[in-house]
Amino acid sequence: MIYSQLSSDLWAVRLEDGDDILVSLRRFVEVKGVRAGLLEGIGSLRKVRLGYYDFETRKYSWQVFEEDMEILNLSGNVSTKDAGYIPHVHVALGRKDFSVLGGHLDDGSQANMVEVFVRRLPGKLVKAHDQKIGLNVLQLSDRI
């Protein structure tokens, strides 16, 4: 992983061949102390583990794809849960036949070359388990 700091709260990060995308991003935000942030990126990967959350069953379905694909969009946020840093990332991926697939990115997804902008937000975002939804969700203070 290579990076440049573009401002006090913005970095350009490049993941290289074989880097685990989510593990690398988790390590980066932990080292930099990003407790609230935004992630945006593009690039290419060679293996991806995608998830889809079914609200009816309250379970993820997972599928692994082992092929070179373009990352058309990588987006997400950074928060914390307990003492850990959580990059939550979704991707839209383009295949050689120009079809598109996407979902929740999981550990085990390997980069060919991925470029991600990491922006630190002020404050701290915290996640906790929501029993009704069945997911870890952002704990926010105000309601309209």
C-alpha positions as CSV (number, residue, x, y, z in Angstrom):
1,M,0.0,0.0,0.0
2,I,1.3,3.4,-1.0
3,Y,-0.3,6.8,-0.1
4,S,0.1,10.5,-0.2
5,Q,-1.4,13.0,2.2
6,L,-3.2,15.7,0.1
7,S,-4.4,17.8,3.0
8,S,-4.7,17.4,6.8
9,D,-7.8,15.2,6.4
10,L,-7.5,13.7,2.9
11,W,-5.2,10.9,1.5
12,A,-4.8,9.2,-1.8
13,V,-4.2,5.5,-1.2
14,R,-3.0,3.0,-3.8
15,L,-3.4,-0.7,-3.2
16,E,-1.1,-3.0,-5.2
17,D,-1.3,-6.4,-6.8
18,G,-2.5,-9.0,-4.2
19,D,-3.4,-6.5,-1.4
20,D,-6.5,-7.4,0.4
21,I,-8.7,-4.3,-0.2
22,L,-10.7,-4.2,3.1
23,V,-7.8,-5.4,5.3
24,S,-5.6,-2.7,3.8
25,L,-8.2,0.0,4.3
26,R,-8.8,-1.1,7.8
27,R,-5.1,-0.9,8.6
28,F,-4.8,2.5,7.0
29,V,-7.6,4.1,8.9
30,E,-6.4,2.6,12.1
31,V,-2.8,3.9,11.6
32,K,-4.1,7.4,10.7
33,G,-6.8,7.4,13.5
34,V,-9.7,8.0,11.1
35,R,-12.7,7.5,13.4
36,A,-15.2,9.0,11.0
37,G,-14.6,9.1,7.3
38,L,-15.6,8.7,3.7
39,L,-14.1,6.3,1.1
40,E,-14.3,6.7,-2.7
41,G,-12.3,4.7,-5.3
42,I,-11.8,3.0,-8.6
43,G,-9.4,0.5,-10.0
44,S,-9.3,-3.2,-10.8
45,L,-9.4,-6.4,-8.7
46,R,-8.8,-10.1,-9.4
47,K,-10.9,-11.7,-6.7
48,V,-13.9,-10.4,-4.8
49,R,-16.1,-11.6,-2.0
50,L,-19.5,-9.9,-2.3
51,G,-22.3,-9.9,0.1
52,Y,-26.0,-9.2,-0.1
53,Y,-28.0,-8.6,3.1
54,D,-31.5,-10.1,3.0
55,F,-33.8,-8.2,5.4
56,E,-36.3,-11.0,5.5
57,T,-33.9,-13.7,6.7
58,R,-31.6,-11.1,8.4
59,K,-28.6,-12.9,6.9
60,Y,-25.9,-12.2,4.3
61,S,-25.5,-14.3,1.2
62,W,-21.9,-14.4,0.1
63,Q,-20.4,-15.2,-3.3
64,V,-16.8,-15.2,-4.5
65,F,-15.8,-14.2,-8.0
66,E,-12.3,-14.9,-9.2
67,E,-11.8,-12.9,-12.4
68,D,-10.3,-9.5,-13.3
69,M,-12.9,-6.8,-13.0
70,E,-12.9,-3.0,-13.2
71,I,-14.0,-1.2,-10.0
72,L,-16.6,1.2,-11.5
73,N,-17.3,2.6,-8.1
74,L,-16.0,1.9,-4.6
75,S,-17.8,3.9,-1.9
76,G,-18.2,3.6,1.8
77,N,-17.7,5.1,5.2
78,V,-15.4,4.6,8.2
79,S,-16.7,4.2,11.8
80,T,-15.7,2.4,15.0
81,K,-17.3,-0.4,17.0
82,D,-15.9,-1.3,20.4
83,A,-12.2,-0.6,19.9
84,G,-12.1,-1.5,16.2
85,Y,-12.1,0.6,13.1
86,I,-14.7,-0.4,10.5
87,P,-14.4,0.6,6.8
88,H,-17.9,-0.3,5.3
89,V,-17.5,-0.6,1.6
90,H,-19.8,-1.3,-1.4
91,V,-18.6,-1.8,-5.0
92,A,-20.0,-1.8,-8.5
93,L,-17.8,-4.0,-10.8
94,G,-17.6,-4.2,-14.5
95,R,-16.8,-7.5,-16.3
96,K,-15.1,-8.1,-19.6
97,D,-18.5,-8.6,-21.3
98,F,-19.6,-5.2,-19.9
99,S,-22.1,-6.6,-17.5
100,V,-22.1,-5.2,-14.0
101,L,-22.4,-6.7,-10.5
102,G,-22.0,-5.4,-7.1
103,G,-22.6,-5.6,-3.4
104,H,-21.0,-5.4,0.1
105,L,-17.2,-5.9,-0.1
106,D,-15.7,-8.4,2.3
107,D,-12.3,-9.5,3.4
108,G,-10.5,-11.7,0.9
109,S,-11.1,-9.3,-2.0
110,Q,-7.7,-8.9,-3.8
111,A,-6.6,-5.8,-5.7
112,N,-4.9,-5.7,-9.1
113,M,-4.5,-2.0,-8.6
114,V,-7.0,0.1,-6.6
115,E,-7.0,3.9,-5.9
116,V,-9.0,5.1,-2.9
117,F,-9.4,8.6,-1.5
118,V,-9.8,8.5,2.3
119,R,-11.4,11.7,3.8
120,R,-11.4,12.1,7.6
121,L,-14.6,13.7,8.9
122,P,-14.7,15.7,12.2
123,G,-15.8,13.8,15.2
124,K,-16.4,10.1,15.6
125,L,-18.9,7.7,14.1
126,V,-19.9,4.7,16.2
127,K,-21.7,1.5,15.2
128,A,-23.7,-0.8,17.4
129,H,-25.9,-3.9,16.8
130,D,-29.5,-3.0,16.0
131,Q,-31.7,-6.0,17.1
132,K,-34.6,-5.0,14.8
133,I,-32.6,-4.7,11.7
134,G,-30.0,-7.4,12.5
135,L,-27.0,-5.2,11.5
136,N,-24.4,-3.0,13.0
137,V,-25.7,0.5,12.3
138,L,-24.4,4.1,13.0
139,Q,-25.5,5.4,16.3
140,L,-26.8,8.9,15.6
141,S,-28.1,11.5,18.1
142,D,-31.0,13.5,16.4
143,R,-34.3,12.6,14.8
144,I,-36.6,14.6,12.6
